[in-house]
Amino acid sequence: MLDRLVELLARWLDAVGGNGTRLRWRWNQRKRDLGEAGMRAEMVVRGTRVAYKMCPSCRALVPRSARTCTECQTRLAGVRAPGLSRAVANLIPGATATTAVLLLANTALFAAMLLLPVRLEGYDPGPAFSRLFGFDPLTLVRYGSGFSALTVGTGEWWRLLTPVFLHGGFLHFAMNSWVLVQLGPLVEEEYGTERFWVTYLLCGLAGSAASQFLRPVNTVGASGALMGMMGLLLVHGWRSGGARGEALRQSMLRFAMYIVIFSLLIRGIDHINHAGGFVCGALLGLVVPAGSFRGRGETAVWETAAVAGVLLVVVSFYKVAAGAIA
């Protein structure tokens, strides 16, 4: 029906001296673009349903649950497995599934804080547009910020973890999201999904604890965890040696230098949080092994730690929600 309508309009343009041929060409181009977009969407959906994934080294198809290739024994930690994780990762070019899920969680919480701020009688959090530049303190605390008066003073331990997934404004959120997309896939490729997730949480906790226990503060942000990833990769590059290790080490040094310079130019940056996360990541780089798991025991330990980390995050935000309801 639309084709007929476009053709009638093109004929009318030809009759009155217009350019009907150009209209036909633009319409055909548009149909081709829509068809290609539909095919890409169909491939994404089909990719979440298949029972196999492809080894990046030998291109063999292996079961979706396999951790190493059955043909060449290549570690498959960074390969997007079929299912929800692959669908989420496909929305963010270059991101691994774990990185994409972290970004999705951070985005959901940022949107909730933006659209559902704390509203009390006599208290106005301001319009949504103004909140893009910075959230009011009460909204931050209600969503789980690291408010040391509550963390240390009243024992709300979950405020050591929940701030890692919150951000103070759009610039803060955008900057941390960009750094996460740059570093997350690197860490997951070197250490695997379980180690990446566990070390990310530990570095975030270390930065948050250093910040809150050393002085009164109301802090949010994934910066401590991200600085920890820099420290982890820096030490890993140093320990690995060779051209690849040196390149990774130099890259992380430059990355850290840029972050420090950027942080000094902006007010309100929690430098203690950054330092705590970075030191934790560097120490973990000395003790956490990279590469494939060396046995079932090591696999079980890291899988258990990863599941415990997920449960800890869920419980922490449940505590925040229960406090808000109360």
C-alpha positions in Angstrom: 0.0 0.0 0.0 2.8 2.4 0.8 4.5 1.5 -2.4 1.4 2.5 -4.3 1.1 5.7 -2.4 4.8 6.6 -3.1 4.4 5.7 -6.8 1.3 7.9 -7.1 3.1 10.8 -5.5 6.1 10.3 -7.7 3.9 10.3 -10.9 2.2 13.5 -9.7 5.7 15.1 -9.2 6.6 14.0 -12.7 3.4 15.5 -14.1 4.0 18.9 -12.4 7.6 19.1 -13.4 9.0 17.7 -10.1 11.6 15.0 -9.5 9.6 11.8 -9.0 12.6 9.6 -9.8 14.4 11.0 -6.7 11.4 10.2 -4.5 11.3 6.6 -5.8 15.1 6.3 -5.2 14.8 7.6 -1.6 11.9 5.3 -0.9 13.7 2.2 -2.2 16.8 3.2 -0.1 14.6 3.5 3.0 13.1 0.1 2.4 16.5 -1.4 2.0 17.7 0.2 5.2 14.6 -1.1 7.1 15.1 -4.6 5.6 18.8 -4.6 6.8 17.8 -3.5 10.2 15.1 -6.2 10.4 17.7 -8.8 9.4 20.1 -7.6 12.1 17.4 -7.7 14.7 16.4 -11.2 13.6 20.0 -12.4 13.9 20.3 -11.0 17.4 17.2 -12.8 18.4 18.3 -16.1 16.8 21.7 -15.7 18.4 20.1 -15.8 21.9 18.4 -19.1 21.2 21.1 -21.3 19.6 22.6 -24.2 21.6 26.2 -23.5 20.5 28.8 -20.7 20.5 31.9 -20.3 18.3 35.5 -20.6 19.4 37.3 -17.4 18.3 40.5 -19.4 17.6 39.5 -22.4 15.5 35.9 -21.4 14.7 34.5 -24.7 16.1 31.0 -24.8 17.4 31.0 -25.8 21.1 28.1 -26.2 23.6 27.0 -22.8 25.0 28.0 -23.9 28.6 31.6 -24.9 27.6 34.4 -22.9 29.3 37.1 -24.1 26.9 37.0 -25.1 23.3 36.5 -28.9 22.9 38.8 -28.8 19.8 41.7 -26.5 20.6 41.3 -25.9 24.4 41.1 -22.1 24.0 39.6 -20.4 27.0 36.1 -19.0 26.1 35.6 -16.6 29.1 35.2 -13.6 26.8 32.9 -15.3 24.2 29.3 -14.1 24.4 27.3 -17.2 25.2 23.8 -17.5 23.8 21.0 -16.2 26.0 20.1 -13.0 27.7 23.7 -12.0 28.3 24.5 -12.1 24.6 21.3 -10.1 23.8 22.4 -7.4 26.3 26.0 -7.4 25.1 24.9 -7.0 21.5 23.3 -3.7 22.4 26.7 -2.3 23.4 29.4 -2.7 20.7 32.7 -4.0 22.1 31.4 -4.9 25.5 31.4 -8.4 27.0 28.3 -9.8 28.5 29.4 -9.0 32.1 30.3 -5.5 31.2 27.0 -5.0 29.5 25.0 -6.3 32.5 27.0 -3.9 34.8 26.2 -1.0 32.5 22.5 -2.1 32.4 22.3 -2.1 36.2 24.0 1.2 36.5 21.8 2.7 33.9 18.6 1.4 35.5 19.6 2.9 38.9 20.6 6.2 37.3 17.2 6.4 35.5 15.4 5.5 38.7 17.1 8.3 40.6 16.4 10.7 37.8 12.7 9.9 37.4 11.9 8.8 41.0 13.7 11.2 43.4 12.8 11.6 47.0 9.8 13.8 47.5 8.8 15.0 50.9 6.5 17.7 52.2 8.4 20.9 52.1 11.3 19.3 50.2 11.7 19.8 46.4 14.5 17.8 44.6 14.2 20.0 41.6 13.2 19.3 38.0 14.5 16.3 36.2 16.7 18.4 33.9 18.5 20.0 36.8 19.1 16.6 38.4 21.1 15.5 35.4 23.9 17.8 36.7 23.8 16.4 40.2 21.4 14.6 42.5 20.2 16.1 45.8 21.8 14.5 49.0 18.5 13.1 50.2 17.9 11.1 47.0 21.5 9.8 47.1 21.1 8.6 50.6 17.7 7.0 50.0 19.1 5.1 47.0 22.1 3.8 49.0 24.9 6.3 48.8 28.0 5.8 51.0 26.9 8.1 53.8 29.5 7.5 56.5 27.2 8.8 59.2 24.9 5.8 58.5 27.6 3.3 57.4 29.8 3.8 60.4 27.4 5.4 62.9 24.4 3.1 62.6 26.0 0.0 61.1 24.4 0.1 57.7 27.1 -2.1 56.1 25.4 -2.4 52.8 26.3 1.2 52.1 29.8 0.0 51.4 28.6 -1.8 48.3 25.5 0.0 47.0 27.4 3.2 46.1 29.5 1.3 43.5 26.4 1.1 41.3 25.2 4.7 41.8 26.3 8.0 40.3 26.1 11.6 41.2 25.1 13.1 37.8 25.1 12.5 34.1 28.7 13.5 33.5 29.8 11.2 36.3 27.7 8.3 34.9 28.9 8.9 31.3 32.6 9.0 32.3 32.5 5.9 34.4 30.4 4.0 31.7 33.1 4.8 29.1 35.9 3.6 31.3 34.0 0.4 32.1 33.5 -0.3 28.4 37.3 0.2 27.9 38.5 -1.8 30.8 35.9 -4.4 31.5 36.4 -6.6 28.4 40.2 -6.4 28.9 39.9 -7.8 32.5 37.4 -10.4 31.5 39.6 -11.6 28.6 42.6 -12.0 30.9 40.9 -13.3 34.1 37.6 -14.7 33.0 34.0 -13.7 34.0 34.1 -15.0 37.6 37.4 -13.3 38.5 36.4 -10.1 36.8 33.1 -9.9 38.7 34.7 -10.7 42.1 37.7 -8.4 41.7 35.4 -5.6 40.5 33.3 -5.9 43.7 36.3 -6.2 46.0 37.9 -3.0 44.5 34.6 -1.2 44.7 34.3 -2.2 48.4 37.9 -1.2 49.1 37.5 2.2 47.6 34.2 2.8 49.4 35.5 1.6 52.7 38.6 3.8 52.5 36.5 6.8 51.7 33.8 6.3 54.4 36.0 5.1 57.3 38.6 7.9 56.9 36.3 10.9 57.1 32.7 12.0 57.0 31.5 11.7 53.4 28.5 11.0 51.2 30.0 9.2 48.2 28.7 7.4 45.1 30.3 6.0 42.0 32.0 3.0 40.3 35.3 4.9 40.2 36.9 2.9 43.0 36.1 -0.4 41.2 37.3 1.0 37.9 40.6 2.3 39.3 41.0 -1.1 40.8 40.7 -2.6 37.3 43.5 -0.3 36.2 45.7 -1.4 39.1 44.9 -5.0 38.4 45.8 -4.8 34.7 48.9 -2.7 35.5 50.3 -5.3 37.8 49.2 -8.1 35.4 51.1 -6.4 32.6 54.2 -6.1 34.8 54.0 -9.7 35.9 53.3 -11.0 32.3 56.4 -9.3 30.8 57.1 -9.4 27.1 55.9 -7.0 24.5 52.2 -7.6 25.3 52.7 -7.2 29.0 54.7 -4.0 28.5 52.1 -2.6 26.1 49.4 -3.3 28.7 51.4 -1.8 31.5 52.1 1.4 29.5 48.4 1.6 28.5 47.2 1.4 32.1 49.8 4.0 33.2 48.5 6.4 30.6 44.9 5.6 31.4 45.6 6.3 35.1 47.4 9.5 34.4 44.5 10.8 32.3 42.0 9.9 35.0 44.1 11.7 37.7 44.4 14.8 35.5 40.7 14.8 34.7 39.8 14.3 38.4 41.9 17.3 39.4 40.0 19.5 37.0 36.6 18.7 38.5 35.4 19.5 41.9 33.8 16.9 44.2 35.9 13.9 43.0 36.5 11.3 45.8 40.2 10.8 45.5 40.4 8.6 48.5 37.9 6.2 46.9 40.0 6.2 43.8 43.2 5.5 45.7 41.6 2.7 47.8 40.3 0.9 44.7 43.6 1.3 42.8 45.6 -0.1 45.7 43.2 -3.1 46.1 43.4 -3.8 42.4 47.2 -3.7 42.4 47.3 -6.1 45.4 44.9 -8.5 43.7 47.1 -8.4 40.6 49.8 -9.9 42.7 47.8 -12.9 44.0 44.9 -13.5 41.6 46.0 -15.9 38.8 45.1 -15.0 35.2 44.1 -17.5 32.4 42.0 -20.6 32.6 41.1 -22.3 35.9 43.6 -25.0 36.7 41.2 -27.5 38.2 37.7 -28.2 39.4 38.5 -27.0 42.9 39.7 -23.6 41.7 36.7 -23.4 39.3 34.3 -24.1 42.2 35.9 -21.5 44.5 35.6 -18.7 42.0 32.1 -19.7 40.8 31.0 -19.8 44.5 32.6 -16.4 45.1 30.9 -14.9 42.0 27.4 -16.2 43.1 28.1 -14.9 46.6 28.9 -11.5 45.1 25.6 -11.4 43.2 23.7 -12.4 46.3 25.5 -9.7 48.3 24.5 -7.0 45.8 20.9 -8.2 45.9 20.7 -8.3 49.7 22.4 -4.8 49.9 19.8 -3.2 47.6 17.0 -5.1 49.4 18.3 -3.4 52.6 18.2 0.0 50.9 14.6 -0.7 49.6 13.4 -1.9 53.0 14.8 1.2 54.7 13.1 3.4 52.1 9.7 1.7 52.7 10.2 2.0 56.5 
